[in-house]
Amino acid sequence: MRFLGGVGFTFFIALLGLGLSKLTGFNQIGPLACSIIIAVTIRQIWEYPEKLRSGIEFSSKKLLRYAIVLYGLKLNIAVIFSQGMPLLLRDLLTIIFSIVVTLLLAKWLKADFSISLLLGVGTGVCGAAAIAAVSPIIKAKEEDTAIGVGIIALIGTVFAILYTVLRPFLPISDIDYGIWSGVSLHEIAHVALAGAPGGEDVLAIALLAKLGRVFLLIPLCFILIYWMNKRKPANADKAKIDFPWFLIGFIVMSLFGSYIVGEYIHISKEVLVQIGNLSTYILTMAMVGLGLNVSFQALKTKALRPLIAMVITSILLSVLTFFSIF
């Protein structure tokens, strides 16, 4: 009963977060960030609900991986291979730049390494989903993951709004604006927010550029697995990093959605949209579990310097990618 109570608790808080995200102002940061805000607030007021720990940990660990698997349906590999290959180089440079610069700035600022690495990956790839995917690989603490997701959602939203405000005044074509948004903004939702005012063609090219970064999450995870195994000191436990089975699920679902759905199995767009909503909701439940591990003390002592490093990186990324499209 305590297990079910814990899962139900994360379900209920996620529902509150979803409702909060519908309100003016909060609708710009999305349900994940709203749910984390509620969970962190609960932690500060009532402490961690220990009796429900088993169910909450199931949400923050197991459901997190299930959500990443379902997230694979959002990646249409066929479209990337047929239309998005020219954008992949830009996407690759975005990921390398974001991770390297964030970590260099973090070292200079003496910022927390784990949070900084998560933010670098989130900035370069696809925000919260990328952070959730690499977190178990680099063995990040749950509170670090939650902090990273909260920061990426907030800053990414700010940047997306700024892009939308600046769009009419920029000396570039609508298509170039879409490419710029897709290769530089943090999450798919942020790209959609910035690209939609430009029309369907702008949104389409922006999302295509963004999907290339999502695709590159796959090789990035394998690189991180190799790196984590190599960086262990000689006297450390020789056990290898647990292979992230959910990454295989992510790939399988991507292939299924790209080559099977529509070709051999007909699934309506409405059903696919509902599956996408389900993956977002499951991920939101996982964020609740993660958020309950965050204390304000941790936010004050661990989050500020990684936040500064990530904001500087995001600004540099936006400026450099903007001038690169001329």
C-alpha positions in Angstrom: 0.0 0.0 0.0 2.9 2.4 0.8 4.3 1.6 -2.6 1.1 2.4 -4.4 0.6 5.5 -2.2 4.0 6.8 -3.2 3.3 6.3 -6.9 -0.1 7.9 -6.4 1.5 10.8 -4.6 3.8 11.6 -7.6 0.8 11.1 -9.9 -1.3 13.7 -7.9 1.5 16.2 -7.7 2.2 15.8 -11.4 -1.5 16.5 -12.0 -1.2 19.7 -9.9 1.8 20.7 -11.9 -0.1 20.1 -15.2 -2.9 22.3 -13.9 -0.5 25.0 -12.8 1.2 24.9 -16.2 -2.1 25.9 -17.8 -2.2 29.3 -15.9 -0.9 32.5 -17.5 2.8 32.9 -16.9 3.3 29.3 -15.8 2.3 28.1 -19.2 5.6 29.3 -20.5 7.7 27.0 -18.3 5.7 23.8 -18.8 4.4 21.0 -16.5 7.9 19.5 -15.7 9.2 22.7 -14.2 5.8 23.4 -12.5 5.8 19.9 -10.9 9.4 20.3 -9.6 8.5 23.7 -8.1 5.6 22.1 -6.2 7.7 19.1 -5.1 10.5 21.3 -3.9 8.1 23.5 -2.0 6.5 20.4 -0.3 10.0 19.2 0.7 10.8 22.5 2.4 7.5 22.7 4.3 6.7 19.1 5.2 10.0 17.3 4.7 10.4 14.1 2.7 7.4 11.7 3.0 9.4 8.7 4.2 6.5 6.3 4.4 6.0 6.7 0.7 9.6 6.5 -0.3 9.4 3.1 -2.1 6.7 4.4 -4.5 8.3 7.8 -5.0 11.7 6.2 -5.8 9.9 3.9 -8.3 8.6 7.0 -10.1 11.9 8.9 -10.0 13.9 5.9 -11.3 11.8 3.3 -13.1 9.2 5.6 -14.6 11.9 8.0 -15.6 13.4 5.3 -17.9 10.0 4.3 -19.2 9.3 7.9 -20.2 12.6 8.1 -22.1 11.7 4.9 -24.0 8.3 6.5 -25.0 10.1 9.7 -25.9 11.8 7.8 -28.7 8.5 8.0 -30.7 9.1 11.8 -31.1 12.3 11.1 -33.0 11.6 10.4 -36.7 14.9 9.1 -37.9 13.7 8.6 -41.4 13.0 12.4 -41.7 16.4 13.2 -40.4 18.2 10.9 -42.8 16.1 12.1 -45.8 15.9 15.9 -45.1 18.0 16.8 -42.0 21.5 15.5 -42.8 22.9 19.0 -43.7 21.7 20.2 -40.3 23.4 17.4 -38.4 26.8 19.0 -38.5 25.4 22.2 -37.0 23.7 20.1 -34.4 26.9 18.2 -33.6 28.8 21.5 -33.2 26.1 22.8 -30.9 26.4 19.8 -28.6 30.2 19.8 -28.5 30.3 23.6 -27.9 27.6 23.5 -25.2 29.2 20.7 -23.1 32.8 21.9 -23.5 32.2 25.5 -22.8 29.8 24.8 -19.9 32.4 22.6 -18.2 35.3 25.0 -18.9 33.2 27.9 -17.3 32.2 25.6 -14.4 35.8 24.8 -13.7 36.7 28.5 -13.8 33.8 29.3 -11.5 34.5 26.3 -9.3 30.9 25.1 -9.9 29.5 21.7 -9.1 30.7 19.3 -11.8 27.7 17.0 -11.9 25.1 19.7 -12.3 27.3 21.6 -14.8 27.7 18.4 -17.0 23.9 17.8 -16.9 23.3 21.5 -17.9 25.8 21.3 -20.7 24.1 18.2 -22.0 20.7 19.7 -21.6 21.7 22.9 -23.4 23.4 21.0 -26.2 20.9 18.2 -26.8 17.2 18.4 -25.8 16.8 19.9 -22.3 15.1 17.8 -19.6 14.8 14.6 -21.6 18.6 14.6 -22.3 19.3 15.3 -18.6 17.1 12.5 -17.6 18.7 10.1 -20.1 22.4 10.8 -19.1 21.7 11.2 -15.4 21.9 7.4 -14.6 24.9 7.0 -16.9 27.0 9.6 -15.0 25.5 8.5 -11.7 24.2 11.9 -10.9 22.4 12.4 -7.6 18.6 12.8 -7.8 18.7 16.3 -6.4 21.3 17.3 -9.1 19.1 15.9 -11.8 16.1 17.8 -10.5 18.1 21.0 -10.2 19.3 20.6 -13.7 15.9 20.1 -15.1 14.4 23.1 -13.3 17.2 25.4 -14.5 17.0 24.2 -18.1 13.3 24.6 -18.2 13.4 28.2 -16.8 16.3 29.5 -18.8 15.2 27.8 -22.0 11.8 29.4 -21.7 13.4 32.8 -21.2 15.5 32.4 -24.3 12.5 31.1 -26.4 10.5 34.2 -25.4 13.4 36.5 -26.3 13.7 34.8 -29.7 10.0 35.4 -30.3 10.3 39.1 -29.4 13.4 39.6 -31.5 12.2 37.8 -34.6 10.6 40.7 -36.4 13.7 42.8 -36.0 16.3 40.3 -37.1 18.0 40.7 -40.5 17.5 37.1 -41.5 14.9 35.1 -43.5 12.2 33.2 -41.8 13.7 29.9 -42.7 17.1 30.9 -41.3 15.3 32.0 -38.1 13.8 28.5 -37.9 17.2 26.9 -38.3 18.7 29.2 -35.7 16.0 28.4 -33.2 16.3 24.6 -33.9 20.1 24.5 -33.5 20.4 26.7 -30.4 17.3 26.5 -28.2 17.2 24.0 -25.3 14.1 21.8 -25.6 11.6 20.8 -28.3 9.0 22.8 -26.5 11.2 25.9 -26.6 11.8 25.5 -30.3 8.1 25.1 -30.9 7.4 28.2 -28.8 9.9 30.3 -30.8 9.2 28.8 -34.2 5.4 28.8 -34.2 4.9 32.6 -34.7 6.9 32.4 -38.0 4.4 30.0 -39.6 4.3 26.3 -40.5 7.4 26.3 -42.7 9.5 28.0 -40.0 8.2 25.6 -37.4 8.9 22.6 -39.5 12.5 23.5 -40.3 13.1 24.5 -36.6 11.8 21.1 -35.4 13.8 19.3 -38.0 17.0 21.0 -36.8 16.1 20.2 -33.2 15.4 16.5 -34.0 18.9 16.1 -35.3 20.1 17.1 -31.8 17.8 14.5 -30.2 19.2 11.9 -32.6 22.7 12.7 -31.5 21.7 11.9 -27.9 22.1 8.2 -28.8 25.9 8.3 -29.7 26.4 10.8 -26.8 25.1 8.4 -24.3 27.5 5.7 -25.6 30.4 8.1 -25.4 29.5 9.0 -21.8 29.3 5.3 -20.9 32.8 4.8 -22.3 34.1 7.9 -20.6 32.6 7.0 -17.2 34.3 3.5 -17.3 37.7 5.0 -18.4 37.8 7.7 -15.7 37.5 5.3 -12.8 40.7 5.3 -10.6 42.8 2.2 -10.6 41.8 1.3 -7.1 38.1 1.8 -7.6 35.4 -0.9 -7.9 36.0 -2.6 -11.3 32.3 -3.0 -12.0 31.3 -1.4 -15.2 28.6 1.2 -15.6 25.3 -0.5 -15.9 24.2 -0.4 -19.5 21.2 1.9 -19.9 18.6 -0.6 -21.3 16.2 2.3 -21.7 18.5 3.7 -24.4 17.9 0.6 -26.4 14.2 1.1 -25.9 14.5 4.7 -27.0 16.2 3.5 -30.2 13.7 0.8 -30.9 10.8 3.1 -30.4 12.4 5.6 -32.7 12.8 3.0 -35.4 9.3 1.8 -34.8 7.8 5.3 -35.2 10.0 6.1 -38.2 9.7 2.9 -40.3 6.8 0.8 -39.0 4.1 3.2 -38.1 2.4 4.4 -41.3 4.2 1.8 -43.5 3.0 -1.4 -41.9 0.8 -0.3 -38.9 -1.6 2.5 -39.1 -1.8 4.6 -35.9 -3.7 7.9 -36.1 -2.0 11.1 -35.3 -4.4 11.6 -32.4 -3.2 8.4 -30.8 0.5 9.3 -31.3 -0.3 12.7 -29.7 -1.8 10.9 -26.7 1.2 8.6 -26.4 3.4 11.7 -26.5 1.3 13.3 -23.8 1.6 10.1 -21.7 5.4 10.1 -22.0 5.4 13.7 -20.9 3.2 12.9 -17.9 5.2 9.9 -16.8 8.4 12.1 -17.1 6.5 14.7 -15.0 5.8 12.1 -12.3 9.5 11.2 -12.3 10.4 14.9 -11.9 8.2 15.0 -8.8 10.2 12.2 -7.2 13.4 14.0 -8.1 12.2 17.3 -6.8 11.4 15.9 -3.4 15.1 15.3 -2.9 16.0 19.0 -3.4 16.5 21.3 -0.4 16.8 25.1 -0.6 20.3 24.8 1.0 21.3 22.6 -2.0 19.9 25.2 -4.4 21.9 28.0 -2.7 25.1 26.1 -2.4 25.2 24.0 -5.6 23.0 25.7 -8.3 24.1 29.3 -8.6 27.5 28.8 -10.2 26.4 26.0 -12.7 23.4 28.3 -13.5 25.9 31.2 -14.4 28.0 28.9 -16.5 24.9 27.6 -18.4 23.5 31.1 -19.0 26.9 32.3 -20.4 27.1 29.2 -22.6 23.5 29.7 -23.9 24.2 33.4 -24.7 27.4 32.5 -26.6 25.7 29.6 -28.4 22.8 31.9 -29.5 25.2 34.6 -30.8 27.6 32.3 -32.6 24.9 30.2 -34.2 23.1 33.3 -35.3 26.1 34.7 -37.2 26.9 31.2 -38.6 23.8 31.1 -40.7 24.7 34.1 -42.8 
